[in-house]
Every structure is written in structure tokens, then in C-alpha cells.
Amino acid sequence: MIAGVKREKDIDEHEEEEVPLKIGRSQGVEDKRSRHCPYLDTINRSVLDFDFEKLCSVSLSHINAYACLICGKYFQGRGQKSHAYTHSVQFTHHVFLNLHTLKFYCLPDNYEIIDSSLEDITYVLKPTFAKQHIFGLDKQGKLYRAYDGTTYLPGIVGLNNIKANDYANVVLQALSNVPPLRNYFLEEENYCNIRRPPGDIMFLLVQRFGELMRKLWNPRNFKAHVSPHEMLQAVVLCSKKKFQITKQGDAVDFLSWFLNALHGALGGTKKKSTIVTQVFQGSMRIFSKKLPHPDLPPEEKEALLLKDEYQEEMSESTFLFLTLDLPTAPLYKDEKEQLIIPQVPLFSILAKFNGNTEKEYKTYKENFLKRFQLTKLPPYLIFCIKRFTKNNFFVEKNPTIVNFPITNVDLREYLTEEAQATEKITTYDLVANIVHDGKPSEGSYRIHVLHHGTGKWYELQDLQVTDILPQMITLSEAYIQSRDMLAWL
């Protein structure tokens, strides 16, 4: 370990890019810059990929990382003992980009390159968005051409499935198409100065999500897809390996953790709001009544029900999404020996929140009878359709198809009388629909997304992006839906 530290120290001692050098001639060092580098035509933009972790391919260090613009690999330092210098001499690759300062250098001559033709490279590494550009994102449907020749719509861009991370990809895609959340993260100054405790790793989640959002909406990409590698590494670290790249996870579990983790990392609390709660948080009343144990004799049950602890209690609670319960799927077959796939209207499962529908909930020790009623609606409403039930032995999936309207889902009847008087807009349109296909442990995820600029729907599954008719969306096994109230303002 001591040797490793010494090596990094040696490399640091040969760094010159942090401050312009102004050392006297007697020391024989000059601040060398050039607007005429003879090696710019050797740059190969087709191999450049800035979606992966910025660390040296030799030392695996993040310190002073440079990208070789000829082969695309990352190397540490540029002094004479550095890996970048060695690579330059060994392979005659001369043009390098400092991944932190965004400055270009020619090695081994070690001078800074000043050339406007390189601006497209720095923009791909770190896209920036002016306010005027952000406000116009949902008003135009212009196709852009990537460096590899493919055309794409910013925001409707495939995410690479590194191994088994499609469950996270679809959630990130859905969130990236929520305009107020997207607009907040497209401007780094909105959150870069948030105070956080020393050593707080959770803020890495905020930084990586912002970087991913800007890459997904970048109109000047070199390729028509993005790898969420750095974002997912932050997820693995911040979730303490609860969510991983190599192991399939549950999209609802990830959504719940991610929204709460993002809210906390932005400095949010139960009382202090953030962009997450401003966009997604609603509130409800929960009426809960404790039930006697089902094995008790009837006379003992009646006696217990008269006690105060078995009377109905009301509490207020906030939510970031609503969980909708599916009816139990039938196990019998029809006359053709085909398993029946039942269907249920969305409004039937929404009845859970009408204030009258009671359902029994079991815990380890006690049972409760609960009913729910909404008191405040968020600008963006997320439905999570409960398809999976878990027990000690296996996970079972409910294949029931939910018949849902794409537009005009009115939730007024699920609000309390006071809320009905204050909520002016209660109607929602679908903007994203996450689907789970296949068995619980072996299935895959895809997402349907509405592009506001074109008014068209697209299906995204990993790197594949195709357009889809709205009527085809309702035939899928919907798992998570995001609905937009603001479309009606």
C-alpha cells in the first residue's frame, strides 16, 4: 500500500495542468500552449465513451485521469513517470483529455491544445443546458444524428443492460421523462452547492443521476444510447449492495428506495421538501382497526371488539406512489384447457382509496382492517400494481391485465370532501408505463414512454427503441405507471 501511495505521489509531482505555469526562465520551464497541433486528425471519436468510471486502466486510480482520444482508454497523469505518458510513447497516441479539467494535451511534448474543433468532445463528456433549451425540450420533436450516423430523439434513448440491471433502467427512464424532475437535474447549479456532512456518500447518487439525465437528453451524442454504468455503481454503493448490476431486482423496490434516497441526499426530511416531494408527494388518511385473533371463540372476539384498542383509528400519511392490489388470479382452465388470464378495470383497483373499501392486512403478530382516502394529489402520480406475492418458499406473479385509459383518469371521487373543494385539477394522463414480462425470477422489463414533442409513444427495452401504438400499451402487464396532472394546466 505504501508503494502504491508513493507511485501516485510521484505522478502528482509531474502534474502541470492545475495552474498555468509561470516559473522563471532560469528554471527552464515554460507554460506551453498551442493552437496548431499536428495530431488532431488522429482523434477517433467513434471509440470515445465517457459513460464508464473515470479511472486509469492500469493503476485503477481516479486521480488525474486522462482519456486517450485515439484509442479511448483512460490513463493516469501526464508527467514523464505517468501511465498516460508511457502509453503515448509506446503506441504513438498523442492527444489526451483531462477528464476533470476538460483540457486537451499533446503527449509526450506536454503542451495544452487550444482548438475549437474539440468542443464537441468536451460537450459529450459534460453536456450543459441553457434555460431556454430546457424550456423548449417538450415543444419540439427534432431528430438528431449521432456521430455513428444513427438518428435519435433526446430523452428517448436506450440504456445499456450491463448484465441484469433492466429493472433499474426502466425506472431511470421513467423518471427522466418527468419534466420538472428532469429540468431540475439538467441544471447542475440547482444542487451542486447543497451542504452535506463530510464523507456523505449518498450525494454521489444525486451527482450521478444528474450526469445520466444530461446524457439522456444530450442533442449532440456520439452514439444513440447511453450506459448507466456510473449511475448504477453509485446505486450499488449507496444501497449497500441491496441493488446490484449482476442480479435481477424488483423495479418497485428500486423505485421506492431511489426516490427516498434521492430526497434524503438532497437534504430533504419529513418537514423539508425537495424536488422529489414537490413532484411526487401526495397525502392520504388511513383508517385502521385492530382485529382479534381469528382462532378466538366468537364470544371472546365480541368482548375484545368493545375495547378501545380495537376501535378504528385515523392517521395522516404522505406517499410517493400508490400501491394498487390485484384480485386473486383464477387457477382453473377454460374449456380449451387454456389458463384464463383475467382482466380488471383500473378504477376497480383504485376503489381501495375511496374511503369505504376495507381490506384485511396481516402482520406477524396481529391483523388489521384498513381503508384509505386521498387528501392531496401530487403533480405526478405513480401507480405501482402489486403483481408479486412473496412467502417463505417462492415468489408468485399475478398475470391479471389491468384495463386502463391512456388519458382522462379522474381521481376526484377518491378525495375527501375537503380535498375535493380545494383540488382544482384531478385528472391525469399516462406518460410512462413500466412492464414486467415472464416469470418473477427470470423475467425482463420494458417501458413505454410518451414523447411530448412528437406526441408519439415509444417502447424502450435496453438498447432497443421502437415506436408503438397507444392501444398496444394497454395489452401489457403494467407494473408501474407515471401519470401527469400538469398536462391539463
RODO-2510 file (C-alpha; in nm, 4 decimals, decimal comma):
residues 489
     n   res          X          Y          Z
     1     m     0,0000     0,0000     0,0000
     2     i     0,2872     0,2350     0,0810
     3     a     0,4369     0,1706    -0,2610
     4     g     0,1019     0,2483    -0,4245
     5     v     0,0767     0,5791    -0,2402
     6     k     0,4307     0,6670    -0,3389
     7     r     0,3570     0,5949    -0,7031
     8     e     0,0517     0,8251    -0,7019
     9     k     0,2583     1,0914    -0,5276
    10     d     0,5256     1,0643    -0,7953
    11     i     0,2628     1,1092    -1,0639
    12     d     0,1154     1,4097    -0,8854
    13     e     0,4570     1,5737    -0,8740
    14     h     0,4675     1,5714    -1,2526
    15     e     0,1206     1,7243    -1,2999
    16     e     0,1170     2,0694    -1,4555
    17     e    -0,2392     2,1332    -1,5642
    18     e    -0,3994     2,2596    -1,2429
    19     v    -0,2425     2,6085    -1,2560
    20     p    -0,0850     2,7841    -1,5570
    21     l     0,2877     2,7597    -1,5068
    22     k     0,4676     3,0907    -1,4524
    23     i     0,8073     2,9690    -1,3431
    24     g     1,1105     3,1796    -1,4336
    25     r     1,3339     3,1002    -1,7305
    26     s     1,6208     3,0238    -1,5004
    27     q     1,4389     2,7087    -1,4021
    28     g     1,3906     2,6147    -1,7647
    29     v     1,0105     2,5583    -1,7526
    30     e     0,7507     2,7303    -1,9717
    31     d     0,3729     2,7324    -1,9906
    32     k     0,3353     2,5652    -2,3318
    33     r     0,0156     2,6020    -2,5297
    34     s    -0,0541     2,5556    -2,8974
    35     r    -0,3363     2,6280    -3,1369
    36     h    -0,1687     2,4173    -3,4029
    37     c    -0,1399     2,0518    -3,3043
    38     p    -0,0371     1,8224    -3,5931
    39     y    -0,2077     1,5175    -3,4377
    40     l    -0,5731     1,6274    -3,4225
    41     d    -0,6574     1,4223    -3,7308
    42     t    -0,5609     1,1057    -3,5389
    43     i    -0,8524     1,1504    -3,2932
    44     n    -1,1052     0,8675    -3,3270
    45     r    -1,4426     0,9879    -3,1988
    46     s    -1,6073     0,6528    -3,2704
    47     v    -1,4172     0,4862    -2,9822
    48     l    -1,4804     0,7601    -2,7260
    49     d    -1,7150     0,6533    -2,4465
    50     f    -1,7399     0,8689    -2,1357
    51     d    -2,0180     0,6677    -1,9696
    52     f    -1,7830     0,4494    -1,7688
    53     e    -1,5994     0,5143    -1,4446
    54     k    -1,3204     0,7672    -1,4855
    55     l    -1,0243     0,5640    -1,3618
    56     c    -0,6877     0,4660    -1,5026
    57     s    -0,6934     0,1356    -1,6927
    58     v    -0,3524     0,0481    -1,5417
    59     s    -0,3481     0,1775    -1,1826
    60     l    -0,7297     0,1855    -1,1356
    61     s    -0,6870     0,5280    -0,9736
    62     h    -0,9315     0,8194    -1,0106
    63     i    -0,6523     1,0748    -0,9582
    64     n    -0,5605     1,2842    -1,2653
    65     a    -0,7410     1,0607    -1,5147
    66     y    -0,6897     1,1310    -1,8844
    67     a    -0,8674     0,9855    -2,1863
    68     c    -0,6586     0,8898    -2,4868
    69     l    -0,8572     1,0307    -2,7795
    70     i    -0,7072     0,7821    -3,0222
    71     c    -0,7976     0,4514    -2,8515
    72     g    -1,0484     0,5710    -2,5890
    73     k    -0,8679     0,4203    -2,2869
    74     y    -0,8140     0,6073    -1,9597
    75     f    -0,4709     0,6655    -1,8085
    76     q    -0,3342     0,8460    -1,5059
    77     g    -0,1209     1,1618    -1,5124
    78     r     0,0815     1,3188    -1,7924
    79     g     0,4221     1,3631    -1,6329
    80     q     0,7197     1,1578    -1,7526
    81     k     0,6531     0,8816    -1,4990
    82     s     0,2810     0,8650    -1,5673
    83     h     0,0816     0,5913    -1,7401
    84     a    -0,0541     0,8369    -1,9981
    85     y     0,2996     0,9463    -2,0911
    86     t     0,4139     0,5836    -2,1221
    87     h     0,1115     0,4983    -2,3367
    88     s     0,1807     0,7941    -2,5626
    89     v     0,5410     0,6933    -2,6223
    90     q     0,4688     0,3223    -2,6602
    91     f     0,1730     0,3487    -2,9007
    92     t     0,2373     0,6932    -3,0559
    93     h    -0,1011     0,8178    -2,9345
    94     h    -0,0587     1,1892    -2,8778
    95     v    -0,3902     1,3610    -2,7897
    96     f    -0,5314     1,3335    -2,4370
    97     l    -0,8207     1,4916    -2,2468
    98     n    -0,8124     1,5602    -1,8736
    99     l    -1,1457     1,4160    -1,7567
   100     h    -1,1675     1,6639    -1,4680
   101     t    -1,0444     1,9975    -1,6056
   102     l    -1,1670     1,9273    -1,9644
   103     k    -0,8331     2,0464    -2,1041
   104     f    -0,6594     1,8811    -2,4003
   105     y    -0,2898     1,7953    -2,4101
   106     c    -0,0387     1,6603    -2,6575
   107     l     0,1981     1,3968    -2,5186
   108     p     0,4863     1,3379    -2,4884
   109     d     0,5525     1,7025    -2,5867
   110     n     0,3312     1,8037    -2,2922
   111     y     0,1628     2,1169    -2,4251
   112     e    -0,2017     2,2196    -2,3925
   113     i    -0,4021     2,2140    -2,7145
   114     i    -0,6343     2,5077    -2,7818
   115     d    -0,8679     2,4266    -3,0692
   116     s    -1,2412     2,4951    -3,1131
   117     s    -1,2867     2,1757    -3,3174
   118     l    -1,2576     1,9789    -2,9906
   119     e    -1,5634     2,1387    -2,8290
   120     d    -1,7916     1,8539    -2,9374
   121     i    -1,5809     1,6138    -2,7310
   122     t    -1,5991     1,8214    -2,4117
   123     y    -1,9750     1,8641    -2,4619
   124     v    -2,0272     1,4861    -2,4819
   125     l    -1,8187     1,4447    -2,1662
   126     k    -2,0085     1,7173    -1,9816
   127     p    -2,3277     1,8367    -2,1533
   128     t    -2,4703     2,1701    -2,0412
   129     f    -2,8198     2,3074    -2,0937
   130     a    -2,9291     2,6703    -2,1144
   131     k    -3,2651     2,7589    -1,9581
   132     q    -3,4122     2,8424    -2,2969
   133     h    -3,3104     2,5000    -2,4306
   134     i    -3,4620     2,3245    -2,1273
   135     f    -3,7955     2,5033    -2,1562
   136     g    -3,8190     2,4047    -2,5222
   137     l    -3,7480     2,0322    -2,4780
   138     d    -4,1144     1,9298    -2,4756
   139     k    -4,2165     2,1570    -2,7619
   140     q    -4,0170     2,0074    -3,0473
   141     g    -3,9646     1,6622    -3,1930
   142     k    -3,6489     1,7138    -3,3950
   143     l    -3,4412     1,4061    -3,4712
   144     y    -3,0688     1,4408    -3,4055
   145     r    -2,7912     1,2467    -3,5728
   146     a    -2,5262     1,0799    -3,3610
   147     y    -2,1619     1,0601    -3,4719
   148     d    -2,2135     0,6964    -3,5736
   149     g    -2,4860     0,8094    -3,8185
   150     t    -2,7919     0,6854    -3,6284
   151     t    -3,0755     0,9255    -3,5545
   152     y    -3,2416     0,9609    -3,2152
   153     l    -3,4799     1,1708    -3,0100
   154     p    -3,3161     1,3191    -2,6978
   155     g    -3,4799     1,1624    -2,3923
   156     i    -3,5938     0,8566    -2,5909
   157     v    -3,2564     0,6860    -2,5710
   158     g    -3,1744     0,3242    -2,4914
   159     l    -2,9887     0,2299    -2,1732
   160     n    -2,7322    -0,0476    -2,1832
   161     n    -2,8193    -0,3605    -1,9834
   162     i    -2,4760    -0,4409    -1,8443
   163     k    -2,5890    -0,7787    -1,7111
   164     a    -2,9150    -0,7746    -1,5122
   165     n    -2,9979    -0,4098    -1,4485
   166     d    -3,3058    -0,3651    -1,6683
   167     y    -3,5165    -0,3318    -1,3502
   168     a    -3,3252    -0,0104    -1,2714
   169     n    -3,3039     0,1080    -1,6328
   170     v    -3,6817     0,1317    -1,6744
   171     v    -3,7201     0,3327    -1,3517
   172     l    -3,4433     0,5729    -1,4556
   173     q    -3,6060     0,6083    -1,7990
   174     a    -3,9442     0,6832    -1,6424
   175     l    -3,8002     0,9449    -1,4071
   176     s    -3,6009     1,1072    -1,6874
   177     n    -3,9298     1,1774    -1,8654
   178     v    -4,0882     1,3663    -1,5764
   179     p    -4,0285     1,7268    -1,6956
   180     p    -3,9967     1,9132    -1,3601
   181     l    -3,7606     1,6472    -1,2197
   182     r    -3,5645     1,6347    -1,5458
   183     n    -3,5374     2,0140    -1,5696
   184     y    -3,4065     2,0360    -1,2123
   185     f    -3,1247     1,7894    -1,2806
   186     l    -3,0335     1,9277    -1,6218
   187     e    -2,9010     2,2379    -1,4393
   188     e    -2,6219     2,1263    -1,2080
   189     e    -2,6226     2,4588    -1,0213
   190     n    -2,9612     2,3632    -0,8725
   191     y    -2,7976     2,1135    -0,6392
   192     c    -2,4178     2,1430    -0,6594
   193     n    -2,3981     2,3774    -0,3583
   194     i    -2,6168     2,1746    -0,1223
   195     r    -2,4499     2,1435     0,2168
   196     r    -2,3831     1,7861     0,3201
   197     p    -2,1964     1,6160     0,6066
   198     p    -1,8287     1,5241     0,5495
   199     g    -1,7942     1,1772     0,3985
   200     d    -2,1581     1,1662     0,2866
   201     i    -2,1567     0,9105     0,0047
   202     m    -2,5296     0,9497    -0,0646
   203     f    -2,4750     1,2763    -0,2517
   204     l    -2,2933     1,0684    -0,5145
   205     l    -2,6404     0,9424    -0,6088
   206     v    -2,7502     1,2995    -0,6850
   207     q    -2,4402     1,3752    -0,8930
   208     r    -2,4625     1,0559    -1,0965
   209     f    -2,8351     1,0941    -1,1580
   210     g    -2,7786     1,4483    -1,2838
   211     e    -2,4999     1,3299    -1,5140
   212     l    -2,7176     1,0500    -1,6520
   213     m    -3,0100     1,2872    -1,7066
   214     r    -2,7918     1,5267    -1,9069
   215     k    -2,6548     1,2417    -2,1183
   216     l    -3,0026     1,1064    -2,1944
   217     w    -3,1157     1,4489    -2,3147
   218     n    -2,7911     1,5433    -2,4916
   219     p    -2,8668     1,6513    -2,8530
   220     r    -2,5010     1,6050    -2,9531
   221     n    -2,4274     1,2451    -2,8521
   222     f    -2,1662     1,0392    -3,0345
   223     k    -2,3960     0,7346    -3,0110
   224     a    -2,7716     0,6863    -2,9844
   225     h    -2,7629     0,5084    -2,6486
   226     v    -2,6207     0,5641    -2,3011
   227     s    -2,4593     0,3296    -2,0493
   228     p    -2,5798     0,3838    -1,6895
   229     h    -2,2587     0,2273    -1,5537
   230     e    -2,1542     0,5126    -1,3226
   231     m    -2,5137     0,5677    -1,2063
   232     l    -2,5513     0,2010    -1,1164
   233     q    -2,2174     0,1894    -0,9383
   234     a    -2,3453     0,4720    -0,7175
   235     v    -2,6653     0,2713    -0,6586
   236     v    -2,4682    -0,0373    -0,5533
   237     l    -2,2546     0,1712    -0,3163
   238     c    -2,5338     0,3833    -0,1661
   239     s    -2,7752     0,0910    -0,1249
   240     k    -2,5010    -0,1158     0,0416
   241     k    -2,5342    -0,3758    -0,2371
   242     k    -2,9099    -0,4191    -0,1898
   243     f    -2,9426    -0,3372    -0,5613
   244     q    -2,6816    -0,4762    -0,7971
   245     i    -2,5857    -0,4785    -1,1629
   246     t    -2,5384    -0,8551    -1,1880
   247     k    -2,8541    -0,9685    -1,0073
   248     q    -3,2115    -0,9046    -1,1198
   249     g    -3,4054    -0,6805    -0,8827
   250     d    -3,7600    -0,5599    -0,8413
   251     a    -3,8476    -0,2306    -1,0130
   252     v    -4,0944    -0,1223    -0,7408
   253     d    -3,8431    -0,1913    -0,4630
   254     f    -3,5815     0,0071    -0,6544
   255     l    -3,8209     0,2947    -0,7250
   256     s    -3,9177     0,3214    -0,3569
   257     w    -3,5565     0,3144    -0,2370
   258     f    -3,4307     0,5514    -0,5061
   259     l    -3,6925     0,8233    -0,4534
   260     n    -3,6413     0,8211    -0,0768
   261     a    -3,2611     0,8081    -0,1084
   262     l    -3,2619     1,0931    -0,3610
   263     h    -3,4878     1,3012    -0,1341
   264     g    -3,2552     1,2451     0,1631
   265     a    -2,9390     1,3122    -0,0383
   266     l    -3,0862     1,6471    -0,1500
   267     g    -3,1254     1,7444     0,2159
   268     g    -3,4921     1,6550     0,2415
   269     t    -3,6661     1,5429     0,5589
   270     k    -4,0268     1,4770     0,6613
   271     k    -4,0720     1,8515     0,7030
   272     k    -3,8266     1,9846     0,4442
   273     s    -3,9296     1,9349     0,0815
   274     t    -3,7112     1,8679    -0,2217
   275     i    -3,7809     1,8403    -0,5925
   276     v    -3,8734     1,4738    -0,5290
   277     t    -4,1555     1,5511    -0,2853
   278     q    -4,2653     1,8589    -0,4807
   279     v    -4,3250     1,6401    -0,7855
   280     f    -4,4468     1,3074    -0,6439
   281     q    -4,5711     1,3513    -0,2872
   282     g    -4,9398     1,3288    -0,2061
   283     s    -5,1201     1,2523     0,1200
   284     m    -5,3969     1,0255     0,2463
   285     r    -5,5973     0,9311     0,5525
   286     i    -5,5622     0,5791     0,6848
   287     f    -5,8427     0,4303     0,8937
   288     s    -5,7117     0,1287     1,0834
   289     k    -5,8887    -0,1136     1,3143
   290     k    -5,7162    -0,3904     1,5052
   291     l    -5,8794    -0,7353     1,4759
   292     p    -5,8857    -1,0138     1,7368
   293     h    -5,7032    -1,3344     1,6540
   294     p    -5,9150    -1,5424     1,4103
   295     d    -5,8855    -1,8582     1,6259
   296     l    -6,0577    -1,6998     1,9278
   297     p    -6,4099    -1,8154     2,0192
   298     p    -6,6872    -1,5802     1,8934
   299     e    -6,7818    -1,4575     2,2396
   300     e    -6,4218    -1,3572     2,3182
   301     k    -6,3967    -1,1756     1,9827
   302     e    -6,7104    -0,9750     2,0598
   303     a    -6,5737    -0,8810     2,4035
   304     l    -6,2430    -0,7676     2,2584
   305     l    -6,4080    -0,5596     1,9871
   306     l    -6,5688    -0,3460     2,2584
   307     k    -6,2276    -0,2466     2,3971
   308     d    -6,0689     0,0845     2,2993
   309     e    -5,7652    -0,0775     2,1415
   310     y    -5,9936    -0,2451     1,8863
   311     q    -6,1692     0,0765     1,7828
   312     e    -6,0954     0,2380     1,4471
   313     e    -5,8193     0,4983     1,4467
   314     m    -5,7372     0,7582     1,1829
   315     s    -5,3907     0,8758     1,0838
   316     e    -5,2467     1,1025     0,8147
   317     s    -4,9697     0,9799     0,5879
   318     t    -4,7776     1,1019     0,2845
   319     f    -4,6940     0,8871    -0,0178
   320     l    -4,4629     0,8994    -0,3187
   321     f    -4,6615     0,6325    -0,5040
   322     l    -4,9874     0,4416    -0,4615
   323     t    -4,9875     0,0614    -0,4428
   324     l    -5,2829    -0,0967    -0,6245
   325     d    -5,3839    -0,4528    -0,5272
   326     l    -5,4879    -0,7012    -0,7935
   327     p    -5,7706    -0,9519    -0,7362
   328     t    -5,6564    -1,3104    -0,6925
   329     a    -5,5974    -1,4740    -1,0296
   330     p    -5,8101    -1,7857    -1,1011
   331     l    -5,6307    -2,1190    -1,1106
   332     y    -5,8798    -2,3079    -1,3293
   333     k    -5,8681    -2,3519    -1,7084
   334     d    -6,1361    -2,2852    -1,9680
   335     e    -6,2969    -2,5469    -2,1948
   336     k    -5,9987    -2,5290    -2,4318
   337     e    -5,7636    -2,6153    -2,1462
   338     q    -5,6066    -2,2725    -2,1654
   339     l    -5,5205    -2,0848    -1,8472
   340     i    -5,7527    -1,7894    -1,8136
   341     i    -5,5805    -1,4532    -1,7883
   342     p    -5,8251    -1,2311    -1,6032
   343     q    -5,8743    -0,8617    -1,6658
   344     v    -5,9683    -0,5858    -1,4253
   345     p    -6,0513    -0,2173    -1,4841
   346     l    -5,8142     0,0352    -1,3322
   347     f    -6,0989     0,2014    -1,1453
   348     s    -6,1851    -0,1283    -0,9732
   349     i    -5,8438    -0,1487    -0,8067
   350     l    -5,8447     0,2261    -0,7411
   351     a    -6,1518     0,1675    -0,5204
   352     k    -5,9024     0,0862    -0,2446
   353     f    -5,8760     0,4638    -0,1916
   354     n    -6,2452     0,5593    -0,1908
   355     g    -6,2637     0,5744     0,1896
   356     n    -6,5165     0,2878     0,2104
   357     t    -6,3405    -0,0244     0,0808
   358     e    -6,1982    -0,2252     0,3700
   359     k    -5,9225    -0,4831     0,3401
   360     e    -5,7565    -0,7041     0,5948
   361     y    -5,3806    -0,6705     0,6388
   362     k    -5,1850    -0,9331     0,8261
   363     t    -4,8684    -0,8780     1,0247
   364     y    -4,6524    -1,1269     1,2102
   365     k    -4,8489    -1,0851     1,5350
   366     e    -5,1729    -0,9023     1,4548
   367     n    -5,4329    -0,8432     1,1862
   368     f    -5,5771    -0,5052     1,0883
   369     l    -5,8733    -0,3877     0,8858
   370     k    -5,7800    -0,0772     0,6873
   371     r    -5,9389     0,1704     0,4481
   372     f    -5,7802     0,4657     0,2692
   373     q    -5,8853     0,8026     0,1305
   374     l    -5,6748     1,0598    -0,0527
   375     t    -5,6386     1,4124     0,0856
   376     k    -5,3898     1,5655    -0,1591
   377     l    -5,2873     1,4799    -0,5141
   378     p    -4,9304     1,5313    -0,6453
   379     p    -4,8447     1,6889    -0,9834
   380     y    -4,7184     1,3484    -1,0960
   381     l    -4,8922     1,0380    -0,9678
   382     i    -4,7193     0,6993    -0,9660
   383     f    -4,9202     0,3751    -0,9550
   384     c    -4,7448     0,0532    -0,8532
   385     i    -4,9572    -0,2507    -0,9408
   386     k    -4,8848    -0,5287    -0,6920
   387     r    -4,8112    -0,8268    -0,9163
   388     f    -4,5844    -1,0258    -0,6877
   389     t    -4,6611    -1,2013    -0,3585
   390     k    -4,3810    -1,3495    -0,1520
   391     n    -4,3839    -1,6279     0,1027
   392     n    -4,1174    -1,8406     0,2677
   393     f    -4,0804    -2,0646    -0,0357
   394     f    -4,1255    -1,8720    -0,3608
   395     v    -4,2456    -1,5574    -0,5341
   396     e    -4,5715    -1,5808    -0,7277
   397     k    -4,6744    -1,3454    -1,0078
   398     n    -5,0302    -1,2343    -1,0782
   399     p    -5,0734    -1,2033    -1,4599
   400     t    -5,4028    -1,0080    -1,4425
   401     i    -5,4276    -0,7484    -1,7179
   402     v    -5,5296    -0,4027    -1,5963
   403     n    -5,7554    -0,2200    -1,8407
   404     f    -5,6538     0,1424    -1,8081
   405     p    -5,7255     0,4584    -2,0067
   406     i    -5,4255     0,6391    -2,1514
   407     t    -5,5824     0,9778    -2,0729
   408     n    -5,8529     1,1275    -1,8503
   409     v    -5,8086     0,9254    -1,5314
   410     d    -6,0077     1,1343    -1,2824
   411     l    -5,9365     1,0776    -0,9122
   412     r    -6,1835     1,3285    -0,7699
   413     e    -6,4095     1,0620    -0,6197
   414     y    -6,1177     0,9215    -0,4166
   415     l    -6,0592     1,2529    -0,2382
   416     t    -6,2105     1,3632     0,0899
   417     e    -6,4844     1,6270     0,0699
   418     e    -6,2436     1,8971     0,1905
   419     a    -5,9868     1,7976    -0,0735
   420     q    -6,2492     1,7951    -0,3484
   421     a    -6,3263     2,1568    -0,2653
   422     t    -5,9608     2,2658    -0,2863
   423     e    -5,8161     2,0454    -0,5641
   424     k    -5,8935     2,2188    -0,8939
   425     i    -5,7371     1,9580    -1,1228
   426     t    -5,7803     1,5874    -1,0503
   427     t    -5,7314     1,4334    -1,3967
   428     y    -5,4166     1,2526    -1,5087
   429     d    -5,2640     1,1391    -1,8391
   430     l    -5,0246     0,8484    -1,8744
   431     v    -4,6630     0,9459    -1,9501
   432     a    -4,4727     0,6237    -1,8707
   433     n    -4,5733     0,2583    -1,8364
   434     i    -4,3271     0,0010    -1,6992
   435     v    -4,4000    -0,3605    -1,7922
   436     h    -4,2746    -0,6871    -1,6456
   437     d    -4,2706    -0,9886    -1,8793
   438     g    -4,2140    -1,3526    -1,7874
   439     k    -4,1581    -1,5341    -1,4597
   440     p    -4,0793    -1,3493    -1,1350
   441     s    -3,7154    -1,4586    -1,1167
   442     e    -3,6436    -1,4899    -1,4893
   443     g    -3,8491    -1,2072    -1,6354
   444     s    -3,7474    -0,8860    -1,8048
   445     y    -3,8558    -0,5218    -1,8043
   446     r    -3,9507    -0,2755    -2,0754
   447     i    -4,1074     0,0697    -2,0695
   448     h    -4,3486     0,2737    -2,2785
   449     v    -4,2748     0,6465    -2,2831
   450     l    -4,4667     0,9386    -2,4300
   451     h    -4,2519     1,1921    -2,6143
   452     h    -4,4242     1,5250    -2,5562
   453     g    -4,2682     1,6985    -2,8560
   454     t    -4,3961     1,4498    -3,1142
   455     g    -4,6972     1,3193    -2,9206
   456     k    -4,5841     0,9652    -3,0080
   457     w    -4,5337     0,6634    -2,7830
   458     y    -4,2104     0,4652    -2,7797
   459     e    -4,1143     0,1304    -2,6327
   460     l    -3,7670     0,1028    -2,4807
   461     q    -3,6083    -0,2267    -2,3828
   462     d    -3,2389    -0,1975    -2,3068
   463     l    -3,0786    -0,0555    -2,6257
   464     q    -3,3822    -0,1185    -2,8452
   465     v    -3,6110     0,1794    -2,9135
   466     t    -3,9245     0,1377    -3,1286
   467     d    -4,2428     0,3368    -3,1745
   468     i    -4,5681     0,1787    -3,0531
   469     l    -4,9388     0,2460    -3,0949
   470     p    -5,1173     0,3636    -2,7771
   471     q    -5,3759     0,0833    -2,7981
   472     m    -5,0973    -0,1757    -2,7783
   473     i    -4,9776    -0,0351    -2,4456
   474     t    -5,2963    -0,1369    -2,2642
   475     l    -5,2420    -0,5061    -2,3512
   476     s    -4,9251    -0,5319    -2,1420
   477     e    -4,8753    -0,6498    -1,7844
   478     a    -4,8346    -0,2990    -1,6472
   479     y    -4,6304    -0,2838    -1,3270
   480     i    -4,5547     0,0853    -1,2673
   481     q    -4,7273     0,3869    -1,4210
   482     s    -4,6398     0,7555    -1,4068
   483     r    -4,9249     0,9966    -1,4768
   484     d    -4,9077     1,3684    -1,5390
   485     m    -5,1551     1,6193    -1,3969
   486     l    -4,9694     1,9164    -1,5468
   487     a    -5,0796     1,8232    -1,8968
   488     w    -5,4147     1,9711    -1,8015
   489     l    -5,2902     2,3105    -1,6856
***
